[in-house]
Amino acid sequence: MVSYVVYGRGSFNQLDEILTPHRKTNAPMIFLLDHFFENKPLADRIPLLGNDKIIFANTAQEPKTKQVDALANQLKQEYGSVSGIIGIGGGSVLDLAKAVSLMMTNPGTSADYQGWDLVKFPGVYKAGIPTLSGTGAEVSRTTVLTGPTRKLGMNSDYTPFDQIILDPELIFNIPANQRFYTGMDCYIHCIESLTGTFLNEFSKSYGEKALNLCQKVFLGDGEWTALYDDQLMMASYAGGMSIAYSQVGVAHAVSYGLGYLLGTKHGIGNCIVFDKLEDYYPDGVREFKKMVEKNGIEIPQHITKDLTDEQFDTMINVSLGMKPLWENALGPDWERKMTREKLRLLYEKL
């Protein structure tokens, strides 16, 4: 679990104070900032000292193992060691920061650690500051990466941030589509966690609260307000805590295949898949469709219609590799219930 959490409007202004105890002589703090903020006021608010450095992370695509390795190698060559890695942005930047932190201290390539509990050593100090809410990346024990053969997280007890700053002011005025797709990642986390076989009282307590907040936010009356920003930020936190002690399910397992083959962003990919999962989550999909209509969002359709058999097989292989997700969704005999043929039909619906 994340050791230290600061929450509140304007809490980003405490960043210098928060980082000071973790600074080491001649070792910089490295700030990975979403490229969206290049030449924007947030970049000027970062408290740079000494040889600190801002690296603008291109989030046009989700993080790849080669991107993580290149960044970690660059920092090792330039500085030897660093005081910490600070991720500021959406889920992609937060995952990138966690992964780079781990690869500053672990040998080999980040692809070696795609799986469960493979990371050998703690990373350097790392802090996360979300500027989008929904993914739960700020609290999760994974950092999802696309590698040479699969899309899979570095899932370990060493992955979570040491510190997070939750400042609702930073998610103000996000484009409605982006906010919805990312927020639905949280909603889908909750549905998959609360209906899964791994459910326990810890994950249930957080999942129910996150679900309630998502319902308030995306089925609420009137225009979007600052209160909704506060609630969505806490929904993301609680949703991430819920799956930290359980697991996600069918939508995420299928979405990973889309992300690996087509580069579909995680939030929108989950929406594309969840839209077709009435057979698995009937109540959740029914409510999801109400949220889509209420917020005036368009879910892309027919994105797999021109794929080849080989491409379908690639997605199926990636998806079936997500064994804990399928077991949570369908139980220990999931391989009997989700055959390659059945999964192919599901992908064809998308």
Secondary structure, DSSP 8 states (H G I E B T S, - for coil): --SEEEESTTGGGGHHHHHGGG-BTTB-EEEEEEGGGTTSHHHHTS---TT-EEEEE--SS--BHHHHHHHHHHHHHHHSS-SEEEEEESHHHHHHHHHHHHHTTS-S-GGGG-EES---S--SEEEEEESS-SS-TTT-S--EEE-SS-EEEEESTT-S-SEEEE-GGGGTT--HHHHHHHHHHHHHHHHHHHTSTT--HHHHHHHHHHHHHHHHHHS-SSS--HHHHHHHHHHHHHHHHHHHTS---HHHHHHHHHHHHH---HHHHHHHHHTT-TTT-HHHHHHHHHHHHHTT------TTTT--HHHHHHHHHHHHT-HHHHHHHH-TTHHHHS-HHHHHHHHHH-
